Amino acid sequence: MLAREGVVLDRAAPLLMTRWSASDPRGAEGLAGFVAVLIEQTRR
């Protein structure tokens, strides 16, 4: 989904090492925040 929007992360491995429950609203919010941090780091 990110690549479709033109976003390619420099480091995606941290996403593979975490467990987020997408069915849990707080887990989904945490995942979204984590992806936002990785996107910001990639843009620097």
PDB file of N, CA, C and O in Angstrom:
ATOM      1  N   MET A   1       0.826  -1.173   0.000  1.00  0.00           N
ATOM      2  CA  MET A   1       0.000   0.000   0.000  1.00  0.00           C
ATOM      3  C   MET A   1       0.876   1.245   0.000  1.00  0.00           C
ATOM      4  O   MET A   1       0.571   2.214  -0.695  1.00  0.00           O
ATOM      5  N   LEU A   2       1.949   1.231   0.761  1.00  0.00           N
ATOM      6  CA  LEU A   2       2.827   2.394   0.808  1.00  0.00           C
ATOM      7  C   LEU A   2       3.475   2.651  -0.545  1.00  0.00           C
ATOM      8  O   LEU A   2       3.523   3.795  -0.999  1.00  0.00           O
ATOM      9  N   ALA A   3       3.976   1.599  -1.198  1.00  0.00           N
ATOM     10  CA  ALA A   3       4.620   1.748  -2.505  1.00  0.00           C
ATOM     11  C   ALA A   3       3.640   2.309  -3.529  1.00  0.00           C
ATOM     12  O   ALA A   3       4.016   3.108  -4.387  1.00  0.00           O
ATOM     13  N   ARG A   4       2.406   1.894  -3.435  1.00  0.00           N
ATOM     14  CA  ARG A   4       1.384   2.408  -4.357  1.00  0.00           C
ATOM     15  C   ARG A   4       1.251   3.925  -4.217  1.00  0.00           C
ATOM     16  O   ARG A   4       0.940   4.622  -5.184  1.00  0.00           O
ATOM     17  N   GLU A   5       1.488   4.425  -3.011  1.00  0.00           N
ATOM     18  CA  GLU A   5       1.408   5.862  -2.753  1.00  0.00           C
ATOM     19  C   GLU A   5       2.755   6.562  -2.936  1.00  0.00           C
ATOM     20  O   GLU A   5       2.892   7.747  -2.633  1.00  0.00           O
ATOM     21  N   GLY A   6       3.755   5.812  -3.439  1.00  0.00           N
ATOM     22  CA  GLY A   6       5.060   6.403  -3.690  1.00  0.00           C
ATOM     23  C   GLY A   6       5.966   6.450  -2.476  1.00  0.00           C
ATOM     24  O   GLY A   6       6.964   7.170  -2.481  1.00  0.00           O
ATOM     25  N   VAL A   7       5.638   5.698  -1.437  1.00  0.00           N
ATOM     26  CA  VAL A   7       6.445   5.667  -0.218  1.00  0.00           C
ATOM     27  C   VAL A   7       7.168   4.333  -0.156  1.00  0.00           C
ATOM     28  O   VAL A   7       6.534   3.279  -0.101  1.00  0.00           O
ATOM     29  N   VAL A   8       8.492   4.378  -0.164  1.00  0.00           N
ATOM     30  CA  VAL A   8       9.306   3.170  -0.041  1.00  0.00           C
ATOM     31  C   VAL A   8      10.198   3.356   1.176  1.00  0.00           C
ATOM     32  O   VAL A   8      11.026   4.267   1.209  1.00  0.00           O
ATOM     33  N   LEU A   9      10.033   2.504   2.167  1.00  0.00           N
ATOM     34  CA  LEU A   9      10.780   2.630   3.412  1.00  0.00           C
ATOM     35  C   LEU A   9      12.213   2.162   3.233  1.00  0.00           C
ATOM     36  O   LEU A   9      12.472   1.159   2.569  1.00  0.00           O
ATOM     37  N   ASP A  10      13.146   2.899   3.835  1.00  0.00           N
ATOM     38  CA  ASP A  10      14.538   2.473   3.852  1.00  0.00           C
ATOM     39  C   ASP A  10      14.697   1.213   4.688  1.00  0.00           C
ATOM     40  O   ASP A  10      15.455   0.308   4.337  1.00  0.00           O
ATOM     41  N   ARG A  11      13.980   1.168   5.782  1.00  0.00           N
ATOM     42  CA  ARG A  11      14.083   0.035   6.700  1.00  0.00           C
ATOM     43  C   ARG A  11      12.689  -0.474   7.026  1.00  0.00           C
ATOM     44  O   ARG A  11      11.942   0.181   7.754  1.00  0.00           O
ATOM     45  N   ALA A  12      12.343  -1.608   6.507  1.00  0.00           N
ATOM     46  CA  ALA A  12      11.041  -2.209   6.811  1.00  0.00           C
ATOM     47  C   ALA A  12      11.178  -3.349   7.810  1.00  0.00           C
ATOM     48  O   ALA A  12      10.179  -3.823   8.351  1.00  0.00           O
ATOM     49  N   ALA A  13      12.400  -3.789   8.059  1.00  0.00           N
ATOM     50  CA  ALA A  13      12.623  -4.922   8.961  1.00  0.00           C
ATOM     51  C   ALA A  13      11.999  -4.729  10.346  1.00  0.00           C
ATOM     52  O   ALA A  13      11.475  -5.691  10.907  1.00  0.00           O
ATOM     53  N   PRO A  14      12.037  -3.516  10.917  1.00  0.00           N
ATOM     54  CA  PRO A  14      11.407  -3.360  12.243  1.00  0.00           C
ATOM     55  C   PRO A  14       9.921  -3.733  12.248  1.00  0.00           C
ATOM     56  O   PRO A  14       9.400  -4.189  13.266  1.00  0.00           O
ATOM     57  N   LEU A  15       9.246  -3.542  11.127  1.00  0.00           N
ATOM     58  CA  LEU A  15       7.835  -3.925  11.056  1.00  0.00           C
ATOM     59  C   LEU A  15       7.663  -5.428  11.129  1.00  0.00           C
ATOM     60  O   LEU A  15       6.662  -5.918  11.653  1.00  0.00           O
ATOM     61  N   LEU A  16       8.630  -6.161  10.609  1.00  0.00           N
ATOM     62  CA  LEU A  16       8.545  -7.613  10.597  1.00  0.00           C
ATOM     63  C   LEU A  16       8.866  -8.215  11.962  1.00  0.00           C
ATOM     64  O   LEU A  16       8.548  -9.376  12.219  1.00  0.00           O
ATOM     65  N   MET A  17       9.487  -7.439  12.827  1.00  0.00           N
ATOM     66  CA  MET A  17       9.900  -7.943  14.131  1.00  0.00           C
ATOM     67  C   MET A  17       8.911  -7.605  15.243  1.00  0.00           C
ATOM     68  O   MET A  17       9.146  -7.946  16.402  1.00  0.00           O
ATOM     69  N   THR A  18       7.821  -6.947  14.908  1.00  0.00           N
ATOM     70  CA  THR A  18       6.838  -6.562  15.922  1.00  0.00           C
ATOM     71  C   THR A  18       5.527  -7.297  15.679  1.00  0.00           C
ATOM     72  O   THR A  18       5.250  -7.765  14.575  1.00  0.00           O
ATOM     73  N   ARG A  19       4.746  -7.385  16.717  1.00  0.00           N
ATOM     74  CA  ARG A  19       3.423  -7.996  16.592  1.00  0.00           C
ATOM     75  C   ARG A  19       2.386  -6.953  16.983  1.00  0.00           C
ATOM     76  O   ARG A  19       2.396  -6.434  18.099  1.00  0.00           O
ATOM     77  N   TRP A  20       1.509  -6.662  16.064  1.00  0.00           N
ATOM     78  CA  TRP A  20       0.445  -5.702  16.298  1.00  0.00           C
ATOM     79  C   TRP A  20      -0.878  -6.398  16.010  1.00  0.00           C
ATOM     80  O   TRP A  20      -1.017  -7.086  14.998  1.00  0.00           O
ATOM     81  N   SER A  21      -1.817  -6.224  16.873  1.00  0.00           N
ATOM     82  CA  SER A  21      -3.147  -6.776  16.634  1.00  0.00           C
ATOM     83  C   SER A  21      -3.993  -5.722  15.932  1.00  0.00           C
ATOM     84  O   SER A  21      -4.422  -4.749  16.552  1.00  0.00           O
ATOM     85  N   ALA A  22      -4.230  -5.914  14.650  1.00  0.00           N
ATOM     86  CA  ALA A  22      -5.005  -4.943  13.877  1.00  0.00           C
ATOM     87  C   ALA A  22      -6.466  -4.908  14.326  1.00  0.00           C
ATOM     88  O   ALA A  22      -7.164  -3.921  14.094  1.00  0.00           O
ATOM     89  N   SER A  23      -6.927  -5.976  14.965  1.00  0.00           N
ATOM     90  CA  SER A  23      -8.309  -5.977  15.434  1.00  0.00           C
ATOM     91  C   SER A  23      -8.484  -5.137  16.696  1.00  0.00           C
ATOM     92  O   SER A  23      -9.605  -4.784  17.065  1.00  0.00           O
ATOM     93  N   ASP A  24      -7.387  -4.824  17.343  1.00  0.00           N
ATOM     94  CA  ASP A  24      -7.412  -3.991  18.542  1.00  0.00           C
ATOM     95  C   ASP A  24      -7.181  -2.541  18.118  1.00  0.00           C
ATOM     96  O   ASP A  24      -6.140  -2.247  17.530  1.00  0.00           O
ATOM     97  N   PRO A  25      -8.106  -1.629  18.393  1.00  0.00           N
ATOM     98  CA  PRO A  25      -7.937  -0.238  17.967  1.00  0.00           C
ATOM     99  C   PRO A  25      -6.629   0.388  18.451  1.00  0.00           C
ATOM    100  O   PRO A  25      -6.003   1.148  17.712  1.00  0.00           O
ATOM    101  N   ARG A  26      -6.215   0.086  19.653  1.00  0.00           N
ATOM    102  CA  ARG A  26      -4.959   0.653  20.151  1.00  0.00           C
ATOM    103  C   ARG A  26      -3.764   0.057  19.418  1.00  0.00           C
ATOM    104  O   ARG A  26      -2.777   0.750  19.169  1.00  0.00           O
ATOM    105  N   GLY A  27      -3.851  -1.227  19.071  1.00  0.00           N
ATOM    106  CA  GLY A  27      -2.792  -1.870  18.310  1.00  0.00           C
ATOM    107  C   GLY A  27      -2.685  -1.281  16.910  1.00  0.00           C
ATOM    108  O   GLY A  27      -1.585  -1.044  16.410  1.00  0.00           O
ATOM    109  N   ALA A  28      -3.835  -1.047  16.281  1.00  0.00           N
ATOM    110  CA  ALA A  28      -3.848  -0.438  14.949  1.00  0.00           C
ATOM    111  C   ALA A  28      -3.291   0.980  14.998  1.00  0.00           C
ATOM    112  O   ALA A  28      -2.559   1.398  14.100  1.00  0.00           O
ATOM    113  N   GLU A  29      -3.636   1.711  16.038  1.00  0.00           N
ATOM    114  CA  GLU A  29      -3.117   3.071  16.200  1.00  0.00           C
ATOM    115  C   GLU A  29      -1.603   3.045  16.419  1.00  0.00           C
ATOM    116  O   GLU A  29      -0.880   3.883  15.880  1.00  0.00           O
ATOM    117  N   GLY A  30      -1.136   2.096  17.199  1.00  0.00           N
ATOM    118  CA  GLY A  30       0.296   1.957  17.436  1.00  0.00           C
ATOM    119  C   GLY A  30       1.044   1.618  16.161  1.00  0.00           C
ATOM    120  O   GLY A  30       2.119   2.160  15.904  1.00  0.00           O
ATOM    121  N   LEU A  31       0.480   0.722  15.359  1.00  0.00           N
ATOM    122  CA  LEU A  31       1.095   0.347  14.094  1.00  0.00           C
ATOM    123  C   LEU A  31       1.170   1.555  13.158  1.00  0.00           C
ATOM    124  O   LEU A  31       2.199   1.793  12.525  1.00  0.00           O
ATOM    125  N   ALA A  32       0.088   2.306  13.074  1.00  0.00           N
ATOM    126  CA  ALA A  32       0.078   3.493  12.217  1.00  0.00           C
ATOM    127  C   ALA A  32       1.128   4.499  12.670  1.00  0.00           C
ATOM    128  O   ALA A  32       1.814   5.094  11.840  1.00  0.00           O
ATOM    129  N   GLY A  33       1.256   4.690  13.966  1.00  0.00           N
ATOM    130  CA  GLY A  33       2.276   5.609  14.481  1.00  0.00           C
ATOM    131  C   GLY A  33       3.684   5.126  14.179  1.00  0.00           C
ATOM    132  O   GLY A  33       4.566   5.922  13.857  1.00  0.00           O
ATOM    133  N   PHE A  34       3.893   3.823  14.283  1.00  0.00           N
ATOM    134  CA  PHE A  34       5.206   3.240  14.004  1.00  0.00           C
ATOM    135  C   PHE A  34       5.562   3.409  12.533  1.00  0.00           C
ATOM    136  O   PHE A  34       6.696   3.753  12.202  1.00  0.00           O
ATOM    137  N   VAL A  35       4.596   3.168  11.649  1.00  0.00           N
ATOM    138  CA  VAL A  35       4.829   3.358  10.214  1.00  0.00           C
ATOM    139  C   VAL A  35       5.128   4.828   9.924  1.00  0.00           C
ATOM    140  O   VAL A  35       5.987   5.127   9.095  1.00  0.00           O
ATOM    141  N   ALA A  36       4.437   5.743  10.589  1.00  0.00           N
ATOM    142  CA  ALA A  36       4.687   7.175  10.395  1.00  0.00           C
ATOM    143  C   ALA A  36       6.124   7.525  10.791  1.00  0.00           C
ATOM    144  O   ALA A  36       6.771   8.320  10.109  1.00  0.00           O
ATOM    145  N   VAL A  37       6.624   6.954  11.862  1.00  0.00           N
ATOM    146  CA  VAL A  37       8.008   7.195  12.290  1.00  0.00           C
ATOM    147  C   VAL A  37       8.972   6.673  11.228  1.00  0.00           C
ATOM    148  O   VAL A  37       9.932   7.358  10.874  1.00  0.00           O
ATOM    149  N   LEU A  38       8.729   5.478  10.721  1.00  0.00           N
ATOM    150  CA  LEU A  38       9.617   4.918   9.684  1.00  0.00           C
ATOM    151  C   LEU A  38       9.595   5.754   8.407  1.00  0.00           C
ATOM    152  O   LEU A  38      10.626   5.926   7.756  1.00  0.00           O
ATOM    153  N   ILE A  39       8.436   6.266   8.053  1.00  0.00           N
ATOM    154  CA  ILE A  39       8.333   7.136   6.862  1.00  0.00           C
ATOM    155  C   ILE A  39       9.137   8.404   7.104  1.00  0.00           C
ATOM    156  O   ILE A  39       9.888   8.833   6.228  1.00  0.00           O
ATOM    157  N   GLU A  40       8.996   8.999   8.257  1.00  0.00           N
ATOM    158  CA  GLU A  40       9.735  10.227   8.579  1.00  0.00           C
ATOM    159  C   GLU A  40      11.241   9.983   8.531  1.00  0.00           C
ATOM    160  O   GLU A  40      11.983  10.811   8.002  1.00  0.00           O
ATOM    161  N   GLN A  41      11.698   8.862   9.073  1.00  0.00           N
ATOM    162  CA  GLN A  41      13.128   8.546   9.037  1.00  0.00           C
ATOM    163  C   GLN A  41      13.616   8.351   7.612  1.00  0.00           C
ATOM    164  O   GLN A  41      14.743   8.723   7.285  1.00  0.00           O
ATOM    165  N   THR A  42      12.775   7.770   6.757  1.00  0.00           N
ATOM    166  CA  THR A  42      13.147   7.548   5.366  1.00  0.00           C
ATOM    167  C   THR A  42      13.294   8.879   4.632  1.00  0.00           C
ATOM    168  O   THR A  42      14.171   9.026   3.781  1.00  0.00           O
ATOM    169  N   ARG A  43      12.447   9.840   4.955  1.00  0.00           N
ATOM    170  CA  ARG A  43      12.480  11.130   4.259  1.00  0.00           C
ATOM    171  C   ARG A  43      13.643  12.000   4.668  1.00  0.00           C
ATOM    172  O   ARG A  43      13.948  12.980   3.988  1.00  0.00           O
ATOM    173  N   ARG A  44      14.302  11.664   5.768  1.00  0.00           N
ATOM    174  CA  ARG A  44      15.455  12.475   6.219  1.00  0.00           C
ATOM    175  C   ARG A  44      16.674  12.172   5.450  1.00  0.00           C
ATOM    176  O   ARG A  44      17.725  12.762   5.701  1.00  0.00           O
TER     177      ARG A  44
END
